[in-house]
Amino acid sequence: MIKIFNFLLLIALSVPVLNISQIRLKEIPPSKLLSADTIYFNNNSIRKTLNFGEGWTVYAKENSPEKLDVNLPCFFEDTKSLFFEKKFESSSALISEYNLNLVFLGINYSAEILLNDVIIFKNDAGNIPIKINLSAELLKTSEPNIIKVKINHELDSRSTIPVQQRFLFPKNLGGILRDVYLELIPKSHIASLGLLNVSSSSKDFSSLEYNLKFERDKADTTSAEFFTRVNIYDLNGKSVYNGNNVKLYFGDQKSASVKLNYQIPVHFLWHPDNPNYLYSEVTLLRDGEIVDIKTQYHSALFLTKEYGAIKLNGEVFEFKGVTYIISADDQPLKNEIDILRSDLGLIKELGFNTVRFAKAAPHPYALHLCQQLGLFAFIEMPLNSIPDEIINNEVFVNRAGLLFDKFLEQYSEFSLVAAIGIGGGFIDSEIQKQFISNLSSRIKIYSNKLSFASFSLMPHNKIEFLDLYGIEIFSDEVEKVEDILKESASNLGRENIFLSEVTYPHYNSEGSGYLSRFSREAQAKYFEDMLNLFKEEKVAGFFINSILDYSGDYPSFYSKFSANNLYKIGIVDEERNKNSITYNVIQSKLSNSERVTIPIGTKADDFPLFIIFTGLALAIVMGLLINSKKKFREDSMRALLRPYNFFADIRDHRILSGFHTFILMLVLSGAHSLLLTNLLYYFKDKILLERLILASGLQTLASAASYLAWNPVQCFFYLWIITIFTFVFVSLIIKFGSLFIKTKVSLLNIFFIVIWSFLPLAVILPVKLILYRVLAADIINLYIFMLLGLYALWILQRIIKGVYVIFDISKIRVYFYSILLIIIAAGSLAFYFQNNYSTVYYFLNTLKQFKII
């Protein structure tokens, strides 16, 4: 009973909860970065950066009396939206001396922010850092100010990024997921400090080109003289370059800018093997007095794509990377920075030189940690598998463009960002290629970073403004991947393609050898083969997916059902346990050390004996039932071979054993359940079925289907019960339809008709004993599915025949209304799902990704 209750709870529709005490609200330990890294946060004698994460209240509804005290960051579940509120004071002296900026390093998903009941921000945040100026006109000095943040983390199918139908994405949690702080910036200040370009000026020196922007206080007179200077320091704080004062010319403008060039010794150039990063200190002086100081980390490097290769500081370079995906719910007891520092250190220890922050916007400080450790970063918009019809929609295009601009504004300044991505799951579609081109062109406006996109189906022609084309691999055969690489290299150029995510799950027990599919050994062997292939094909790079196991919003078919929605695809597990053969093999390959021997083992037979025993039991019961009485045996033969005569006997009230029919119902429902159990078990690790179910937009449906597919025993009994209710439901529909005709037939006789119409299910009981093995051989699967379709049509035809026989009406009439009813029911469902979840678009897009249409 407990299992049945849990299953019903799993598939039940969630009811909105507005009681704050029933909402799961979890605080995340703060990072304590403000005091730990004063250079990054510009905490100095002039500027101040204050922690703003303490003393908040949270409530579920506007003007709700029920509130909870909370410190940020934190996340919530079990509701679509929550309100966060904080009171703070500001003095007249503070407002006159400083500009106040409120900085959120990560809000998910959309936010409406009010200062003293005036909206100051209303847009998608998508966990991208946002900085909001608190206008002096809105700030109060005589009473506390109130900041109110309304957060909604509900995703939809048409406009949010990411969309609701997302595959192997981290868990979507609402909340203020990262640190919040308040910046106090002088009225006259350094607005931005950007390292525009790094180039080789001579054998011993490299040239750095800075772009500096300044803003002055409107109270400053035009006679005031402004100067700036730039000092450059190494990671130990030792001076690398001391600049001279450079005069700024504002004229009658509020802002001014200047480009400056400096030379540094070449040994300060950054490389993954030698991560020498620098930091710049820019000083702004007014009439000889220091009015602002801004510090910023930089890495001096020049990454180019030329002469058929990627080059770093003039030498050929290959991206050897891994994806990094993490959910805020995975490590709630540690702050995010400690997790990032540990995980990125693990990536470097393995021998990778690049990390791809996939399917989510990264914490900005993670990019500085990459700088310290010697890791390039690939970052991307969390777009995946968007259908043409949505990408072609003007509203979606505009929304994506605005969010991408914010993304570029926040992340383009990080010199360790090697490439910026548009997203993944794209196909060779003119609409999608135009979308990619448009967003890629924006990257070139903001920076000289490389642009990339990840494809399910590689394009045959180059896309304007796109530099790198990623190939998505999900445990495909190595020979197939080799063919894709060769074809893509021929069409796009070897230097332009890379393996964007090589995925192989590891849910089977470790120690069974690599012949056992989806074991740790099989994963290690697969990654070893893919690394060998990369070495042979000499493409631009590769990314193994992923460094860690992580949790998502639903249990995936592909990585096996997990009660806590864990995706077991990582090199190490969620506990960061390095004692795995996959870890050792990859480390050995990347460091060119002694080869790790992978045990061969034996090929495991995953066929559940339960299916055989159940099929045999049903066949025995059916045999006993047929041979129990001569009358029943004759009825069975007539019902199967001459259904018209049999249904006529029921109409004419010929004697039919209710007891035997009841037993037959149990056998047929079991046979039907066994057939579906075979099919679901075959599809249990197939991405196609998972993606088609996700197209519905119902993750509860995906969760239930995954549970059934991976648990054949429970699946059989649940579907057995559901089939019995289906018999009753079909009988009630027929009974309802009979209200519109004169002939009256009892519900019991209608029920008998429905049960005996499904008699062909008993005929193929022996087939169900071997169906999974035949499907697993993947030789005649298309013909099997066609035959099963014809079989379903045969049963439907028998039900229709039974209806027009027992009600003694025209069969054309029954066929017409039956087909009409099916069309209306299917059309209504399609309309509902299309209207609410764009299901048809996602369904068709999935079929295109798998080359079915």
Disulfide bonds with the S-S distance in Angstrom:
none
